[in-house]
Amino acid sequence: MILGGFLIFILTAATWLVGKPLFFPDASIAADGVSSKESTQDGAAISVATIVPKCNPKYAMSVEYPAYVEAYYQADLKARVAGPVHFIQKDIGEPVTTGERLVEIYVPDLLDDVTQKKAIIAQRERETGLAKKLAKIAEAAKTVAEKTIHLKETEVKTADATAEFRKKELSRFKGLSDDKIITENIADERLLYYQTAQAASLAARDSVDKARAELQEMEAKVEAAWADVKLKEALVQVAKEDARRAQDMADLTVITAPFDGFVTWRGIDPGSFVQNATTGNTEPLIRVERTDIVTVYMKVPDNFAPFVTRDTEATIQMSELPGDLYRGRITRFTPCLETRENDRTMRVEVDLYNRSAEDFKKFVAWEKLNGNKDLKGKILPSFPGVTMKDSDARPQPFLPGMTGKMSLQLRNFNLAYLVQSSTIFYQGGKPYLYLVKDGKARLTPVDVQVDDGKIAKVKVLERSDNKEFKRELKGDDEIVVSNQGELSDGQAVKPTRVEW
């Protein structure tokens, strides 16, 4: 009895000290401070806390997924000719510059082919020179033929004048013969002179026709000569193209660096025989990477993808650099979702300058001078803002192959109304909200578009004329944020509006 009385005294004192009854389940209090049940007020109404959606452009959702580091440029250099390696000096870790000779393959046949093609060019050029001289000779002959026509036309005039003179002379001598002043045979001689002059006139005209025919012949020869010149010049171009192609093939024996960077892999030594990569799947001879800039990428799920923009801020943390946070803006992202293997993600990339701040200033000045022509899309990389666990330490460079996490701050919600993630609950694997209408809680299915665990964007699923449609949340929608597990559709509630 004494012990029982002592226990009752202890329980009574504890209840008085905390102001709450102990060990009585009907006295439970909701986490937000609102009593979960008030059966004595408003009938069976349950007290709940409610909120209304907010439209605030400053709201941001954070989405975080694995991130991976790649070299800004990476090139696996392979051979396009077969033969033994004649020259290679660079090894892994050594810097290379654009156009620097890295590998040379010994293929003497290609070099001999270049020499032969160049000799053919010289031959064709000499033939062209000869054809041009022959064309000039033909043009000179044409000029002579033109002058000959003028000469023959002058001879026609001379012959016509002589014939006219002989005609008059014959007439005069016939008169003298008729008057018996001279003998008849003298007049006959003058007739022969006249007939000879007429024949000479006809011959002169035939000479003109012949000269004109010869001119046409010379003109045709000139055209043929210049056509031959064009043919020879075309043959020169063909020979040059053959030589260029032979030189291109010979140039394939030398592999040069496509950009400034470092050798990160080498699989050959002097004397190694390499195969033509175009004839089969061969290993690269040497790999070059550009690491003064790195690309950090992540894959954003499809429900977050529509809200990614070029202004989206990214925070990066590498597993190999614990405690250091790097910040930058998105450089690029794919305008579609990856559909292979049902991945349905968007690739998002951030280009970061991987050297010191002083080097970055020089880099920017150089790129501005050269029009950013050696950058992807001519877009400058970001210089990462760094938050370090040790503020006096120098930030470590990113190494291709590093992994970590990237977090995006999404803000592009088109001024939609957002709610707290705690308002959403699931039944049978489907998301719902409780909307307060006319003092009752209405179980409302929703489509969750994005949810980062703190803030969510949803659309309400409603039916009209036996058709389902989605609508955006409105600013006057009253949403239950507590005690959803104690509610049922149509349950009377006593809402208390809370701010968030």
NORSULBEL-V50383 format. One record per residue. RES is the residue in one small letter. SS is DSSP state (~ for helix, > for strand, _ for the rest). PSI is psi in whole degrees, 0 to 359 (* if undefined). Layout:
RES;SS;PSI, RES;SS;PSI
This chain:
m;_;314, i;~;317, l;~;318, g;~;319, g;~;323, f;~;319, l;~;319, i;~;322, f;~;318, i;~;315, l;~;320, t;~;317, a;~;320, a;~;321, t;~;319, w;~;325, l;~;316, v;~;345, g;_;13, k;_;144, p;_;144, l;_;146, f;_;21, f;_;110, p;~;331, d;~;1, a;~;20, s;_;149, i;>;137, a;_;158, a;_;334, d;_;6, g;_;359, v;_;132, s;>;132, s;_;332, k;_;135, e;_;75, s;_;344, t;_;349, q;_;142, d;_;39, g;_;237, a;_;17, a;_;139, i;>;131, s;>;129, v;>;153, a;>;139, t;>;158, i;>;166, v;>;148, p;_;153, k;>;146, c;_;101, n;_;114, p;_;347, k;_;348, y;_;142, a;_;142, m;>;142, s;>;127, v;>;128, e;>;129, y;>;167, p;>;145, a;>;152, y;>;145, v;>;130, e;>;153, a;>;147, y;>;314, y;>;143, q;>;130, a;>;123, d;>;109, l;>;124, k;_;166, a;_;144, r;_;6, v;_;158, a;_;142, g;>;176, p;>;148, v;>;124, h;>;331, f;>;131, i;>;128, q;_;326, k;_;140, d;_;176, i;_;141, g;_;349, e;_;143, p;>;152, v;>;156, t;_;156, t;_;128, g;_;356, e;_;138, r;>;124, l;>;316, v;>;140, e;>;130, i;>;134, y;>;110, v;_;85, p;~;331, d;~;321, l;~;323, l;~;320, d;~;323, d;~;322, v;~;316, t;~;316, q;~;316, k;~;324, k;~;324, a;~;321, i;~;322, i;~;314, a;~;319, q;~;312, r;~;324, e;~;323, r;~;320, e;~;322, t;~;319, g;~;319, l;~;318, a;~;322, k;~;321, k;~;318, l;~;325, a;~;323, k;~;323, i;~;318, a;~;321, e;~;323, a;~;319, a;~;324, k;~;319, t;~;319, v;~;318, a;~;322, e;~;317, k;~;323, t;~;322, i;~;314, h;~;319, l;~;316, k;~;322, e;~;326, t;~;321, e;~;326, v;~;315, k;~;319, t;~;316, a;~;321, d;~;319, a;~;319, t;~;318, a;~;320, e;~;319, f;~;314, r;~;328, k;~;314, k;~;321, e;~;319, l;~;320, s;~;318, r;~;318, f;~;329, k;~;321, g;~;318, l;~;324, s;~;321, d;~;327, d;_;5, k;_;25, i;_;324, i;_;166, t;_;160, e;~;327, n;~;333, i;~;320, a;~;323, d;~;324, e;~;318, r;~;331, l;~;319, l;~;320, y;~;320, y;~;316, q;~;322, t;~;318, a;~;320, q;~;318, a;~;319, a;~;323, s;~;315, l;~;319, a;~;321, a;~;320, r;~;320, d;~;325, s;~;323, v;~;313, d;~;320, k;~;319, a;~;320, r;~;321, a;~;319, e;~;325, l;~;316, q;~;320, e;~;318, m;~;321, e;~;318, a;~;320, k;~;323, v;~;314, e;~;318, a;~;322, a;~;317, w;~;329, a;~;321, d;~;325, v;~;314, k;~;321, l;~;314, k;~;320, e;~;322, a;~;321, l;~;327, v;~;315, q;~;320, v;~;317, a;~;322, k;~;320, e;~;319, d;~;319, a;~;321, r;~;317, r;~;320, a;~;322, q;~;321, d;~;318, m;~;320, a;~;325, d;~;335, l;_;346, t;_;346, v;>;124, i;>;124, t;>;164, a;_;128, p;_;345, f;_;169, d;_;136, g;>;212, f;>;151, v;>;124, t;>;353, w;>;142, r;>;131, g;_;15, i;_;165, d;_;166, p;_;132, g;_;344, s;_;134, f;>;128, v;>;151, q;_;160, n;_;120, a;~;339, t;~;348, t;~;359, g;_;176, n;_;103, t;_;160, e;_;149, p;_;150, l;_;320, i;>;147, r;>;134, v;>;136, e;>;144, r;>;119, t;>;3, d;>;342, i;>;140, v;>;156, t;>;120, v;>;125, y;>;156, m;>;167, k;>;116, v;>;130, p;>;158, d;~;329, n;~;336, f;~;340, a;~;319, p;_;344, f;_;7, v;_;132, t;_;174, r;_;342, d;_;0, t;_;133, e;>;143, a;>;140, t;>;130, i;>;136, q;>;125, m;>;141, s;_;327, e;_;350, l;_;66, p;_;140, g;_;345, d;_;128, l;>;132, y;>;137, r;>;146, g;>;176, r;>;154, i;_;134, t;_;317, r;>;161, f;>;154, t;_;140, p;_;21, c;_;173, l;_;144, e;_;120, t;_;352, r;~;137, e;~;29, n;~;35, d;_;312, r;_;52, t;>;160, m;>;131, r;>;126, v;>;131, e;>;144, v;>;119, d;>;126, l;>;136, y;>;135, n;_;28, r;_;192, s;_;167, a;~;323, e;~;318, d;~;325, f;~;321, k;~;316, k;~;320, f;~;313, v;~;318, a;~;318, w;~;315, e;~;323, k;~;321, l;~;327, n;_;10, g;_;25, n;_;27, k;_;342, d;_;15, l;_;151, k;~;123, g;~;13, k;~;32, i;_;126, l;_;143, p;_;164, s;>;147, f;_;118, p;_;131, g;>;133, v;>;130, t;>;117, m;_;150, k;_;330, d;_;101, s;_;340, d;_;350, a;_;152, r;_;133, p;_;137, q;_;144, p;_;153, f;_;142, l;_;130, p;_;135, g;_;345, m;_;152, t;>;160, g;>;216, k;>;146, m;>;133, s;>;131, l;>;138, q;>;102, l;>;129, r;_;349, n;_;76, f;_;15, n;_;38, l;_;36, a;_;160, y;_;133, l;>;160, v;>;167, q;>;144, s;~;333, s;~;349, t;~;344, i;_;133, f;>;165, y;>;139, q;>;123, g;_;29, g;_;4, k;>;143, p;>;145, y;>;161, l;>;157, y;>;115, l;>;135, v;>;119, k;>;124, d;_;41, g;_;11, k;>;150, a;>;122, r;>;120, l;>;117, t;>;118, p;>;147, v;>;161, d;>;112, v;>;113, q;>;311, v;>;145, d;>;117, d;_;13, g;_;347, k;_;310, i;>;145, a;>;150, k;>;121, v;>;163, k;>;139, v;>;134, l;>;120, e;>;163, r;>;141, s;>;129, d;_;43, n;_;22, k;>;138, e;>;137, f;>;165, k;>;142, r;>;154, e;>;154, l;_;150, k;_;161, g;_;343, d;_;7, d;_;126, e;>;120, i;>;132, v;>;132, v;_;359, s;_;158, n;_;28, q;~;330, g;~;343, e;~;359, l;_;160, s;_;164, d;_;124, g;_;1, q;>;132, a;>;136, v;>;156, k;>;96, p;>;144, t;>;114, r;>;129, v;_;152, e;_;153, w;_;*
